[in-house]
Structure formats: C-alpha cells, structure tokens
Amino acid sequence: MILGPLHEIADPGGKGYTLPDRRQVFVIRRGDVVYGYFNACPHQGVPLDWKPDVFLSVDKSVIQCATHFARFRIEDGHCLAGPCVGRALIPLPVAVEDGHVVARPAPDAG
Ligand code: FES
C-alpha cells in the first residue's frame, strides 16, 4: 500500500502514518533510502515522537524516543542506549516506488 510521496519526508528525517487498521507507523528517510517501523517504543509501547514527524535525534544520527530517550539504530531499529537497550523496534517493510513510499507486504505485526 502507498504511504505517501517521498518528497514529503525531510532528508534526513521522518514521517508518521496511520495504517487503515489505525496502527501508527513511521518512515525514516536518508536520500532515496527509507526504513519503516511501527511507532511503539519497546520500553512502554508509547509513540516515539513527542511532536509530529520528529523521530530522529538532534544530530539525526539515530531514532530517539521522546519519553525516556531510548536511542535506536536507523538501519535495523536495534536499541543502542536507554531503558530498552538490546531490544528493537518492530520493522515495517517499506520501499520507494515511482516517488512514493510503499509498505509491503501488508503488515500484520504489532
Ligand atoms: S517509552 Fe521510550 S524510552 Fe521509555
């Protein structure tokens, strides 16, 4: 399914989306490469962004939870530091097709 146009995501940056079943997901962009995850921190299950579409640390090097500041590797969602170190975000397979970010296959995790 199409999540939205790639150009709507800051580079580098992130953007949140709501799936048809209402689950929250987000996509991180680096150039033409995208990484997708469900928007739930492994620590307490809350959304990672305290402001819409703000998922990265100030230096944009890692994904950062706004609640207790867990830090996650962009490439695989592995928690590098914080209260859930060693755990990981649930991945959402995404790709860029014809200038749009698409999620595939239909996600059933989370
Ligand atoms: S809820 Fe994310 S670090 Fe605590």
Backbone and ligand atoms as CSV (ligand in chain L), in Angstrom:
chain,resi,resn,atom,element,x,y,z
A,1,MET,N,N,0.842,-1.190,0.000
A,1,MET,CA,C,0.000,0.000,0.000
A,1,MET,C,C,0.883,1.248,0.000
A,2,ILE,N,N,0.389,2.322,-0.605
A,2,ILE,CA,C,1.142,3.581,-0.657
A,2,ILE,C,C,0.947,4.341,0.652
A,3,LEU,N,N,2.083,4.745,1.258
A,3,LEU,CA,C,2.005,5.562,2.467
A,3,LEU,C,C,1.957,7.039,2.098
A,4,GLY,N,N,2.793,7.463,1.131
A,4,GLY,CA,C,2.781,8.854,0.718
A,4,GLY,C,C,3.986,9.170,-0.134
A,5,PRO,N,N,4.046,10.405,-0.660
A,5,PRO,CA,C,5.164,10.795,-1.514
A,5,PRO,C,C,6.475,10.885,-0.726
A,6,LEU,N,N,7.561,10.428,-1.356
A,6,LEU,CA,C,8.868,10.500,-0.712
A,6,LEU,C,C,9.245,11.948,-0.395
A,7,HIS,N,N,8.893,12.876,-1.278
A,7,HIS,CA,C,9.331,14.262,-1.097
A,7,HIS,C,C,8.709,14.934,0.133
A,8,GLU,N,N,7.693,14.325,0.707
A,8,GLU,CA,C,7.084,14.899,1.910
A,8,GLU,C,C,7.879,14.588,3.175
A,9,ILE,N,N,8.901,13.729,3.047
A,9,ILE,CA,C,9.731,13.376,4.199
A,9,ILE,C,C,11.030,14.172,4.116
A,10,ALA,N,N,11.386,14.848,5.213
A,10,ALA,CA,C,12.647,15.584,5.241
A,10,ALA,C,C,13.808,14.622,4.995
A,11,ASP,N,N,14.911,15.158,4.478
A,11,ASP,CA,C,16.068,14.331,4.161
A,11,ASP,C,C,17.314,14.910,4.822
A,12,PRO,N,N,17.833,14.337,5.913
A,12,PRO,CA,C,17.255,13.179,6.589
A,12,PRO,C,C,16.113,13.601,7.500
A,13,GLY,N,N,15.194,12.685,7.730
A,13,GLY,CA,C,14.066,12.997,8.593
A,13,GLY,C,C,13.110,11.827,8.650
A,14,GLY,N,N,11.924,12.097,9.169
A,14,GLY,CA,C,10.961,11.022,9.320
A,14,GLY,C,C,9.547,11.535,9.173
A,15,LYS,N,N,8.621,10.598,9.028
A,15,LYS,CA,C,7.214,10.972,8.918
A,15,LYS,C,C,6.360,9.818,9.445
A,16,GLY,N,N,5.313,10.184,10.178
A,16,GLY,CA,C,4.404,9.189,10.709
A,16,GLY,C,C,3.203,8.993,9.801
A,17,TYR,N,N,2.661,7.775,9.829
A,17,TYR,CA,C,1.487,7.428,9.030
A,17,TYR,C,C,0.558,6.566,9.878
A,18,THR,N,N,-0.717,6.564,9.505
A,18,THR,CA,C,-1.690,5.683,10.134
A,18,THR,C,C,-2.156,4.666,9.105
A,19,LEU,N,N,-2.002,3.392,9.437
A,19,LEU,CA,C,-2.450,2.337,8.529
A,19,LEU,C,C,-3.977,2.263,8.552
A,20,PRO,N,N,-4.574,1.625,7.536
A,20,PRO,CA,C,-6.049,1.514,7.504
A,20,PRO,C,C,-6.632,0.890,8.768
A,21,ASP,N,N,-5.849,0.021,9.422
A,21,ASP,CA,C,-6.353,-0.586,10.671
A,21,ASP,C,C,-6.041,0.285,11.887
A,22,ARG,N,N,-5.556,1.505,11.649
A,22,ARG,CA,C,-5.318,2.551,12.644
A,22,ARG,C,C,-3.996,2.404,13.404
A,23,ARG,N,N,-3.218,1.368,13.087
A,23,ARG,CA,C,-1.911,1.292,13.731
A,23,ARG,C,C,-1.007,2.398,13.213
A,24,GLN,N,N,-0.159,2.905,14.118
A,24,GLN,CA,C,0.740,4.007,13.786
A,24,GLN,C,C,2.097,3.450,13.361
A,25,VAL,N,N,2.617,3.976,12.266
A,25,VAL,CA,C,3.933,3.579,11.774
A,25,VAL,C,C,4.705,4.843,11.420
A,26,PHE,N,N,6.012,4.695,11.184
A,26,PHE,CA,C,6.778,5.836,10.709
A,26,PHE,C,C,7.873,5.370,9.775
A,27,VAL,N,N,8.315,6.315,8.961
A,27,VAL,CA,C,9.346,6.042,7.971
A,27,VAL,C,C,10.469,7.057,8.151
A,28,ILE,N,N,11.695,6.565,8.176
A,28,ILE,CA,C,12.881,7.415,8.204
A,28,ILE,C,C,13.487,7.432,6.814
A,29,ARG,N,N,13.853,8.640,6.359
A,29,ARG,CA,C,14.436,8.790,5.031
A,29,ARG,C,C,15.889,9.244,5.131
A,30,ARG,N,N,16.725,8.611,4.322
A,30,ARG,CA,C,18.091,9.079,4.088
A,30,ARG,C,C,18.302,9.056,2.579
A,31,GLY,N,N,18.185,10.201,1.945
A,31,GLY,CA,C,18.284,10.231,0.488
A,31,GLY,C,C,17.122,9.467,-0.114
A,32,ASP,N,N,17.456,8.493,-0.962
A,32,ASP,CA,C,16.414,7.682,-1.582
A,32,ASP,C,C,16.176,6.382,-0.841
A,33,VAL,N,N,16.780,6.241,0.332
A,33,VAL,CA,C,16.630,5.021,1.111
A,33,VAL,C,C,15.661,5.290,2.262
A,34,VAL,N,N,14.746,4.346,2.509
A,34,VAL,CA,C,13.762,4.508,3.578
A,34,VAL,C,C,13.770,3.279,4.495
A,35,TYR,N,N,13.432,3.543,5.759
A,35,TYR,CA,C,13.351,2.493,6.779
A,35,TYR,C,C,12.020,2.688,7.500
A,36,GLY,N,N,11.272,1.604,7.687
A,36,GLY,CA,C,9.964,1.719,8.312
A,36,GLY,C,C,9.862,0.930,9.606
A,37,TYR,N,N,9.096,1.479,10.555
A,37,TYR,CA,C,8.878,0.812,11.844
A,37,TYR,C,C,7.493,1.142,12.358
A,38,PHE,N,N,6.983,0.267,13.229
A,38,PHE,CA,C,5.769,0.607,13.961
A,38,PHE,C,C,6.138,1.634,15.026
A,39,ASN,N,N,5.239,2.579,15.233
A,39,ASN,CA,C,5.519,3.692,16.133
A,39,ASN,C,C,5.158,3.319,17.564
A,40,ALA,N,N,5.937,2.415,18.131
A,40,ALA,CA,C,5.720,1.966,19.505
A,40,ALA,C,C,7.085,1.661,20.114
A,41,CYS,N,N,7.400,2.347,21.186
A,41,CYS,CA,C,8.689,2.130,21.838
A,41,CYS,C,C,8.669,0.777,22.566
A,42,PRO,N,N,9.734,-0.026,22.422
A,42,PRO,CA,C,9.762,-1.315,23.120
A,42,PRO,C,C,9.754,-1.165,24.642
A,43,HIS,N,N,10.047,0.016,25.152
A,43,HIS,CA,C,10.071,0.217,26.600
A,43,HIS,C,C,8.657,0.226,27.183
A,44,GLN,N,N,7.813,1.138,26.733
A,44,GLN,CA,C,6.464,1.249,27.306
A,44,GLN,C,C,5.359,1.232,26.256
A,45,GLY,N,N,5.723,1.017,25.006
A,45,GLY,CA,C,4.715,0.894,23.958
A,45,GLY,C,C,4.119,2.197,23.475
A,46,VAL,N,N,4.667,3.321,23.925
A,46,VAL,CA,C,4.119,4.619,23.531
A,46,VAL,C,C,4.723,5.068,22.205
A,47,PRO,N,N,4.085,6.029,21.513
A,47,PRO,CA,C,4.683,6.574,20.292
A,47,PRO,C,C,6.034,7.219,20.592
A,48,LEU,N,N,6.940,7.168,19.629
A,48,LEU,CA,C,8.285,7.682,19.861
A,48,LEU,C,C,8.365,9.202,19.717
A,49,ASP,N,N,7.469,9.794,18.932
A,49,ASP,CA,C,7.578,11.216,18.617
A,49,ASP,C,C,6.745,12.049,19.584
A,50,TRP,N,N,7.340,13.088,20.143
A,50,TRP,CA,C,6.577,13.995,21.008
A,50,TRP,C,C,6.001,15.145,20.207
A,51,LYS,N,N,6.556,15.367,19.014
A,51,LYS,CA,C,5.977,16.289,18.047
A,51,LYS,C,C,5.787,15.498,16.761
A,52,PRO,N,N,4.735,15.774,15.992
A,52,PRO,CA,C,4.522,15.005,14.766
A,52,PRO,C,C,5.764,14.988,13.877
A,53,ASP,N,N,6.112,13.811,13.450
A,53,ASP,CA,C,7.181,13.593,12.470
A,53,ASP,C,C,8.588,13.860,13.000
A,54,VAL,N,N,8.759,14.035,14.288
A,54,VAL,CA,C,10.096,14.183,14.868
A,54,VAL,C,C,10.475,12.850,15.505
A,55,PHE,N,N,11.276,12.086,14.792
A,55,PHE,CA,C,11.682,10.758,15.243
A,55,PHE,C,C,13.181,10.647,15.437
A,56,LEU,N,N,13.947,11.583,14.909
A,56,LEU,CA,C,15.404,11.474,14.967
A,56,LEU,C,C,15.974,12.332,16.100
A,57,SER,N,N,17.169,11.953,16.538
A,57,SER,CA,C,17.906,12.759,17.498
A,57,SER,C,C,18.271,14.097,16.854
A,58,VAL,N,N,18.724,15.032,17.687
A,58,VAL,CA,C,19.042,16.373,17.175
A,58,VAL,C,C,20.076,16.309,16.050
A,59,ASP,N,N,21.075,15.434,16.223
A,59,ASP,CA,C,22.101,15.324,15.165
A,59,ASP,C,C,21.676,14.379,14.043
A,60,LYS,N,N,20.461,13.850,14.139
A,60,LYS,CA,C,19.845,13.000,13.098
A,60,LYS,C,C,20.602,11.694,12.864
A,61,SER,N,N,21.360,11.262,13.847
A,61,SER,CA,C,22.154,10.041,13.667
A,61,SER,C,C,21.415,8.783,14.104
A,62,VAL,N,N,20.408,8.930,14.981
A,62,VAL,CA,C,19.656,7.775,15.486
A,62,VAL,C,C,18.193,8.155,15.643
A,63,ILE,N,N,17.340,7.122,15.709
A,63,ILE,CA,C,15.947,7.314,16.097
A,63,ILE,C,C,15.934,7.466,17.622
A,64,GLN,N,N,15.146,8.418,18.126
A,64,GLN,CA,C,15.144,8.649,19.571
A,64,GLN,C,C,13.717,8.725,20.102
A,65,CYS,N,N,13.454,7.978,21.174
A,65,CYS,CA,C,12.139,8.044,21.819
A,65,CYS,C,C,12.066,9.317,22.654
A,66,ALA,N,N,10.942,10.030,22.553
A,66,ALA,CA,C,10.794,11.295,23.261
A,66,ALA,C,C,10.458,11.106,24.739
A,67,THR,N,N,10.055,9.897,25.132
A,67,THR,CA,C,9.592,9.718,26.512
A,67,THR,C,C,10.757,9.528,27.481
A,68,HIS,N,N,11.603,8.526,27.237
A,68,HIS,CA,C,12.767,8.321,28.116
A,68,HIS,C,C,14.060,8.266,27.310
A,69,PHE,N,N,14.003,8.713,26.083
A,69,PHE,CA,C,15.188,8.972,25.259
A,69,PHE,C,C,15.978,7.730,24.853
A,70,ALA,N,N,15.305,6.602,24.731
A,70,ALA,CA,C,15.973,5.442,24.138
A,70,ALA,C,C,16.414,5.803,22.721
A,71,ARG,N,N,17.559,5.257,22.330
A,71,ARG,CA,C,18.109,5.556,21.006
A,71,ARG,C,C,18.194,4.266,20.203
A,72,PHE,N,N,17.774,4.340,18.948
A,72,PHE,CA,C,17.672,3.168,18.084
A,72,PHE,C,C,18.450,3.392,16.788
A,73,ARG,N,N,19.113,2.333,16.335
A,73,ARG,CA,C,19.832,2.406,15.056
A,73,ARG,C,C,18.828,2.541,13.925
A,74,ILE,N,N,19.066,3.483,13.032
A,74,ILE,CA,C,18.133,3.745,11.934
A,74,ILE,C,C,17.983,2.519,11.029
A,75,GLU,N,N,19.075,1.828,10.782
A,75,GLU,CA,C,19.072,0.764,9.777
A,75,GLU,C,C,18.271,-0.470,10.181
A,76,ASP,N,N,18.240,-0.790,11.485
A,76,ASP,CA,C,17.547,-2.017,11.876
A,76,ASP,C,C,16.688,-1.863,13.138
A,77,GLY,N,N,16.606,-0.659,13.695
A,77,GLY,CA,C,15.748,-0.428,14.851
A,77,GLY,C,C,16.275,-0.972,16.158
A,78,HIS,N,N,17.516,-1.461,16.162
A,78,HIS,CA,C,18.095,-2.010,17.392
A,78,HIS,C,C,18.308,-0.896,18.417
A,79,CYS,N,N,17.909,-1.145,19.671
A,79,CYS,CA,C,18.069,-0.133,20.717
A,79,CYS,C,C,19.517,-0.139,21.211
A,80,LEU,N,N,20.173,0.984,21.038
A,80,LEU,CA,C,21.586,1.123,21.369
A,80,LEU,C,C,21.802,1.642,22.780
A,81,ALA,N,N,20.851,2.401,23.297
A,81,ALA,CA,C,21.002,3.010,24.621
A,81,ALA,C,C,19.630,3.349,25.163
A,82,GLY,N,N,19.515,3.355,26.504
A,82,GLY,CA,C,18.248,3.698,27.125
A,82,GLY,C,C,17.641,2.510,27.835
A,83,PRO,N,N,16.407,2.662,28.339
A,83,PRO,CA,C,15.807,1.634,29.190
A,83,PRO,C,C,15.451,0.344,28.472
A,84,CYS,N,N,15.450,0.317,27.141
A,84,CYS,CA,C,15.129,-0.919,26.420
A,84,CYS,C,C,16.317,-1.387,25.593
A,85,VAL,N,N,17.536,-1.079,26.057
A,85,VAL,CA,C,18.731,-1.460,25.310
A,85,VAL,C,C,18.735,-2.955,25.042
A,86,GLY,N,N,19.101,-3.322,23.814
A,86,GLY,CA,C,19.134,-4.716,23.415
A,86,GLY,C,C,17.848,-5.187,22.745
A,87,ARG,N,N,16.758,-4.425,22.911
A,87,ARG,CA,C,15.513,-4.765,22.227
A,87,ARG,C,C,15.479,-3.981,20.914
A,88,ALA,N,N,14.371,-4.059,20.183
A,88,ALA,CA,C,14.324,-3.417,18.868
A,88,ALA,C,C,12.912,-2.992,18.524
A,89,LEU,N,N,12.833,-1.998,17.651
A,89,LEU,CA,C,11.555,-1.594,17.075
A,89,LEU,C,C,11.047,-2.702,16.164
A,90,ILE,N,N,9.733,-2.771,15.995
A,90,ILE,CA,C,9.150,-3.754,15.072
A,90,ILE,C,C,9.231,-3.181,13.660
A,91,PRO,N,N,9.916,-3.888,12.753
A,91,PRO,CA,C,10.099,-3.335,11.412
A,91,PRO,C,C,8.821,-3.365,10.573
A,92,LEU,N,N,8.715,-2.385,9.708
A,92,LEU,CA,C,7.665,-2.326,8.695
A,92,LEU,C,C,8.385,-2.297,7.345
A,93,PRO,N,N,8.294,-3.350,6.550
A,93,PRO,CA,C,8.997,-3.347,5.257
A,93,PRO,C,C,8.466,-2.235,4.351
A,94,VAL,N,N,9.376,-1.382,3.903
A,94,VAL,CA,C,8.987,-0.275,3.029
A,94,VAL,C,C,9.974,-0.172,1.865
A,95,ALA,N,N,9.554,0.505,0.823
A,95,ALA,CA,C,10.397,0.725,-0.354
A,95,ALA,C,C,9.913,1.990,-1.036
A,96,VAL,N,N,10.729,2.487,-1.963
A,96,VAL,CA,C,10.341,3.641,-2.768
A,96,VAL,C,C,10.006,3.150,-4.175
A,97,GLU,N,N,8.803,3.474,-4.633
A,97,GLU,CA,C,8.365,3.100,-5.980
A,97,GLU,C,C,7.709,4.302,-6.628
A,98,ASP,N,N,8.253,4.707,-7.768
A,98,ASP,CA,C,7.692,5.835,-8.516
A,98,ASP,C,C,7.513,7.074,-7.646
A,99,GLY,N,N,8.516,7.337,-6.791
A,99,GLY,CA,C,8.493,8.538,-5.976
A,99,GLY,C,C,7.608,8.464,-4.752
A,100,HIS,N,N,7.048,7.300,-4.484
A,100,HIS,CA,C,6.197,7.128,-3.311
A,100,HIS,C,C,6.779,6.077,-2.375
A,101,VAL,N,N,6.540,6.271,-1.088
A,101,VAL,CA,C,6.904,5.266,-0.108
A,101,VAL,C,C,5.764,4.254,-0.014
A,102,VAL,N,N,6.115,2.985,-0.194
A,102,VAL,CA,C,5.098,1.936,-0.119
A,102,VAL,C,C,5.480,0.953,0.972
A,103,ALA,N,N,4.480,0.418,1.647
A,103,ALA,CA,C,4.680,-0.615,2.652
A,103,ALA,C,C,4.305,-1.949,2.001
A,104,ARG,N,N,5.222,-2.916,2.160
A,104,ARG,CA,C,4.909,-4.225,1.581
A,104,ARG,C,C,5.700,-5.302,2.279
A,105,PRO,N,N,5.127,-6.483,2.413
A,105,PRO,CA,C,3.727,-6.766,2.105
A,105,PRO,C,C,2.838,-6.138,3.175
A,106,ALA,N,N,1.546,-6.334,3.072
A,106,ALA,CA,C,0.628,-5.788,4.067
A,106,ALA,C,C,1.082,-6.204,5.452
A,107,PRO,N,N,1.389,-5.246,6.316
A,107,PRO,CA,C,1.936,-5.574,7.627
A,107,PRO,C,C,0.907,-6.250,8.514
A,108,ASP,N,N,1.343,-7.245,9.269
A,108,ASP,CA,C,0.436,-7.874,10.227
A,108,ASP,C,C,1.063,-7.978,11.606
A,109,ALA,N,N,2.231,-7.331,11.766
A,109,ALA,CA,C,2.891,-7.374,13.068
A,109,ALA,C,C,2.414,-6.206,13.930
A,110,GLY,N,N,2.689,-6.310,15.197
A,110,GLY,CA,C,2.421,-5.200,16.080
A,110,GLY,C,C,1.121,-5.308,16.789
L,1,FES,S1,S,8.875,4.827,26.434
L,1,FES,FE1,FE,10.525,5.015,25.010
L,1,FES,S2,S,12.261,5.095,26.272
L,1,FES,FE2,FE,10.629,4.849,27.693
